[in-house]
């Protein structure tokens, strides 16, 4: 059985969460049942299936955010929070 597509917000709504310096703060839930990106009360919440082991969740978050922003993953850089649920990414134009 194929897995359902992840729940993603509108790319423009997600871009509105990026600050003036091109940074996007997210809260990550690794090991989730379903993958999703949700904007709740001005905060971005990302759920990924990948476990928090050896950077697998970070890679999955980058791939999911890139899909949600409709940009290549190479335009996202993890600035802070490699081992934390709170992460800060730089999104290049």
C-alpha positions in Angstrom: 0.0 0.0 0.0 1.4 3.4 -1.0 1.9 6.0 1.7 -0.2 9.1 1.4 1.3 12.4 0.2 2.4 14.6 3.1 0.2 17.5 4.2 1.8 20.7 3.0 0.7 24.3 3.4 0.6 26.7 0.5 4.2 27.7 -0.5 3.5 31.4 -0.2 2.1 30.9 3.3 5.3 29.1 4.3 7.5 31.8 2.7 5.6 34.4 4.8 7.1 32.7 7.9 10.7 33.4 6.7 12.2 36.4 8.4 14.0 39.4 6.8 17.4 37.6 7.1 16.0 34.5 5.2 15.7 32.4 8.3 12.9 29.9 9.0 12.4 28.5 12.5 10.7 25.1 12.8 9.8 22.6 15.5 10.4 19.0 14.4 8.7 15.8 15.4 10.8 12.8 14.3 9.4 9.3 14.1 5.9 10.5 13.3 3.3 8.3 11.7 2.6 10.8 8.9 4.7 13.5 7.3 3.4 17.1 7.4 4.3 20.7 7.5 1.8 22.8 9.5 1.7 26.5 10.3 0.0 27.0 13.7 -0.1 30.3 15.5 2.8 31.7 13.4 5.0 28.7 14.1 6.1 26.1 11.6 5.7 22.5 12.8 7.3 19.7 10.7 6.6 16.0 11.3 8.7 13.3 9.6 8.8 9.5 9.6 12.6 9.3 9.8 14.0 8.6 13.3 16.3 11.1 15.1 19.3 8.9 14.4 22.5 9.9 12.6 20.9 13.0 10.9 18.2 11.0 9.2 15.4 13.3 10.5 17.4 16.4 9.6 17.7 15.2 6.0 14.0 14.3 5.9 13.1 17.7 7.2 15.2 19.5 4.6 13.6 17.4 1.8 10.0 18.0 3.1 10.6 21.8 3.6 12.1 22.0 0.1 9.0 20.2 -1.3 6.7 22.6 0.6 8.6 25.7 -0.5 8.8 24.4 -4.1 12.6 24.8 -4.2 15.6 22.5 -4.4 16.9 21.1 -1.1 20.3 22.7 -1.8 18.8 26.1 -1.1 18.1 25.1 2.6 20.9 25.2 5.1 20.6 24.0 8.8 22.0 26.8 10.9 21.2 25.7 14.4 19.6 22.7 16.1 21.2 19.7 14.6 20.3 17.6 17.7 17.3 19.6 18.9 13.6 19.7 18.0 13.9 23.5 17.5 15.8 24.1 14.3 16.7 27.2 12.3 17.2 27.1 8.6 18.5 29.6 6.0 16.4 29.7 2.9 18.3 31.1 -0.1 16.5 33.0 -2.8 
